[in-house]
Amino acid sequence: MASIGQQLIAPELGWKRYDNTSPSISYDYSGVFESFSSVHFGGSVTLIDSYHTNPSNTQIAHFKFKGTKFRWITYGSNDRATDARVVIDGISYNVNLRSSSVISQMLVCDITGLTNTIHDVVLYSGTNGSYSNFILDAIDIDDTGRLLHPDEVTNIFDLDIGKRIR
């Protein structure tokens, strides 16, 4: 079983991985862009770099998933933020994106034991880092769970023009 700070190039048994480019993940900050390299899952990461202004604790990414567990996969190095956050259903978890050496596909957040319902997730940048305050390479969730598209609803009574239901 992987632990925080270790490289995790593929999801472990019981998990499945979604790339940072998944249409189910919406990015809420205009300074976000992709960086491409074969060391990243799917060939890219989403990041804010030192060329962009990053206000303290900026909401960067938002998505919903159904399942009981969540992992954040990033690109770690010694100049990354140590004070990023993930908020799941209003509960905040501190996330350290920094590592002593460069580690691609590094596990930085591992949350288990959630109820098997739809969870609202927001990823926030950190401010305590010299180069990049936010990097998302991928997320892992239960292999029986799923990400919901931002326009997806689960109740027919919530269905409006522009929304969709499975």
N, C-alpha and C positions, 0 to 999 in steps of 0.2 A: 504494500500500500504506500502510495506516494505521500510525502510530507511537504509542508510549506517550505519554499526555497529550493526545492528539487526540480530538475527538468522532467517534464512529463510530455513526451512527444506524441503520445497516443492516449486516448481515454482508456482507463482501466475497466476491467470487467464490471458490468453494472452501470456504466456511464456511457454517454454519447456526446460528441463534440460538435459545436457550431462555430463557424468561422466569424471573424469580426465583420465580414461583409454580408452576413445574413440580413435579408430584408426585414426580419423580425426585430432587429436592433435598430433603434432610432438614435441619432446623435443630435444633441441639443446645443452644441456650441460651434460657432462659425469657424473657429481656429483649428478644427479637427481635419486631419488629412491622412492619407495612407502612405506608408513606407513599404517598399517591396524588397523582399529578399527570400531566397530559398530556405533560410533557416527558420522562417516563420511558418506556422500552420497555415496551409492554403496559400502561402507565398506573400502574405502582407500582414501588417499590423495597422491599427488606427491609433494615432497619437497626436499630442500637442507638443510642439518642440519650443526651443528657446526663442524662435523668431515670432512667436505669437504671444499676445498678452493673455495671461491666465489669472483672472481674479481668484481669490481664495475660495476654496471649496466649491468650484464651479460644477454644476450638474452637466455631465458629458454624455452619458449613454443611458437609455431607458429601454426596458423590454419586460415582457410578461412570460412566465413559463408555468407549466403544470408539472409538479413533481415534488420530491422530498429532499433534494440535495442540489447544491450549486458549487461550481468551482470557477475561479477567474484565472486564466492563463495569460501571461505577459512576457515581455522581454526585459530581463533584469540586468542591471549593471550598478556600479558603485555611485552613480550620480542621479539615480532615480528618486522619486518622492517616497518618503517614509510615512506620509500621513494621508494617503488616499483613503476613500471610504466606499463601502457598498452598503446600501440601505435596502433591506428586504421587508416589505410590508410595514414600513415605518421604523424598523429596528436597525440601528446603525452598527456596522462592524468596521474596525480599523484595518487597513490593508497597507503593508509595507512592500513597495515595488522595488526596493533596493536589494542588491546582492553584492558580495565582495568581488565577484568576477562576472563577466558577461555570460548570461545563461539564457538561451533561447527557449521558448515554450516553458517558462518557469511557473510553477504553481504558487500563487500568492494568497489565495483565499479558498477555504474548504469548509463549507457549511452543510451540515447534515441534520437529520431529525426534524425537518420541516413537515408540516401536515401535507397530505397529498391533495392540494388544492391549487388554484391559480395564484401565483405570487407576483407582486409588482416589484421590480428591481430597478434601482437607480445607482449608477456608478459615478462617483465624484472624483475630481482631480485632487491632487495634493499640492502643497506649496513648498514643502521642504525637499527640494531637489534642484540641482543646478542645470540639468539639461532638459529632461522631459518629465512633466508632472503627471502624465497620463498615457498609458499604453494598454490597449486591449488587443490581444492576439486571438483569443478564442474563449468560449465558455463551455463548460461541461455540465450536463444535468443527467438525471436518471435515464437509463436506456429505455424506460417505459414512459418517460415524460415527453413533453414537446414545448417548443417555443410557440407563442401566439403572435401573429402578425399584428402590428400596431392598430390596424383597422378591424381586427377580428373581435367579434362578440361571441359569447357562449350561450346567451339566452335570446330566444327569438323576439322577446319583447324589447330588447335593446337594439334590434336591427333597424337602422336608419339608412337613408341614401348615403352611399360612400362606405358603409360598413359591410362586413361579410361574416358569414357563419359557415362552419364546416358541416 
